[in-house]
Each structure stands twice: as structure tokens, then as C-alpha cells.
């Protein structure tokens, strides 16, 4: 059951979307937002290896935003299907100047492991069910990645995709 | 040589400020900064975060999609006059 009326969610998104779209334009990325489904998708590119980069498709499902964080996940870059680990970039092998990765293989239940990622809290499959109430997702915790707008989340995820050299698993 | 020019000569050539534009992923427009090349990346990032009114976080900067080392000077991190940088949270995954 929805926690927030759709018009409230749409108002939050409308406030943040221009910044996120400007970020995407600067990056040369095609951010698609479906206002009916409260869903955004953006194709991302992994690190260039010998002129060949892995393609990724990031999806953010925004129902109940901002009471709850988005459901961020990676989908098959060509079909848009959920395919689990093969859709996810592996954590950057060379790191990012000492910044810890947010891409967690999690025993076949991959997740973006950050407080701004709803799937990180999922009991049973998420890596951090102990975080408890999702409604505290936008509180700052010292040392942990902090992104509390759509643009900031996209930027952080994209930075790490850019530094990743391979997928968690080969595409089916 | 006057005392003033002698003092200036001892300090070596004066380093020009770096004029950079910083973007925040949540905002459409950048802000301009004039930073000393010897300023630490982390200090510059904190100043930018404040200007963009970020209330909390672990501010850092990225250039061409690479995270800069917060403990390096802007010059050592490769920041050059005219660069475009992006405000980036450098907190870790958990």
C-alpha cells in the first residue's frame, strides 16, 4: 500500500528532476523518465577496456519517494529484463582513490549498498535489514556515502560504473 | 633590489589562482571559484558544498568522472585553470 499520494511523490520528483536531467546532459547520457510509472532509466557505460566498454541500464523506481528511497537496480542493457548479477557492474578493482564500493555481489542477490537504495534494506535478500526503518534513509551517517537527491544518487552510481572494468557475471 | 622585491624573489614566482566551475548533480547551474593551487581538494570540496547548501555529507570533487584525492592539493590532483569539476560524495559503501 502506498505511503504517499501520487501527487506528493510527483511534486518531489518534479523538484529534483531538472537537476538530474542537467547532470545527465552534461554527461551525455539519455535519462528517460516515465511520470505515469514513476520510473527512470539511464544507460551507463563501464570503464573503457581496449576500446570496449560494458553497457549497463540503471533503473530507479520512485514510488513513495521521498518517504522511501528509490529502488535502484540494473537491468539487461538490451532487453530491460531483470537478470540479477549479470546486469550489475563489479566493484571497481582499482578502487576510486580509497572510496569504498557501493556495488555488492551479496551472494547472488546484488544490491547497491547504500542508504539511498531501498533494496539494501530488504529482509532476507538485502545486505542490511538491520538498518531498520527505511524512513530514516536520508539521515547522514559519518563516513557512509550520502546522496539524498536523485541527481546526487545518479552521479555517485555513475562514477562507480565508470570505474568498473567488468560485470559481476557474463550476460546470458 | 628593494626589500620588497628581495622578499618577493625569496618567495619565488607567485602562483596564480585557479578559476574553476563546479557543478552539483542536484543543480542545473555551476558556481565559479578561484582557488589557490596549493589548497587541498577536501577543503575546496567543503567550500563548494557549503556554497551549494549541502547540509551534510562527505564532500569531494571529481574531474572527468574520476574521484580526486581529498588529501592532495588541487595542483597535485591535476586541477587546472578553467576546469569543470563535480561535487561528489566520497563516503564509502557499507
Interface residues (C-beta under 8 A of the other chain):
Chain A: X16 X18 X19 X20 X22 X23 X26 X27 X96 X97 X98 X99 X100 X101 X102 X103 X104 X113 X114 X115 X128 X140 X143 X144 X145 X146 X147 X149 X150 X151 X152 X154 X155 X156 X158 X159 X162 X163
Chain B: X23 X24 X25 X26 X27 X28 X29 X55 X56 X57 X58 X60 X62 X65 X66 X67 X68 X69 X70 X86 X88 X89 X90 X91 X92 X93 X94
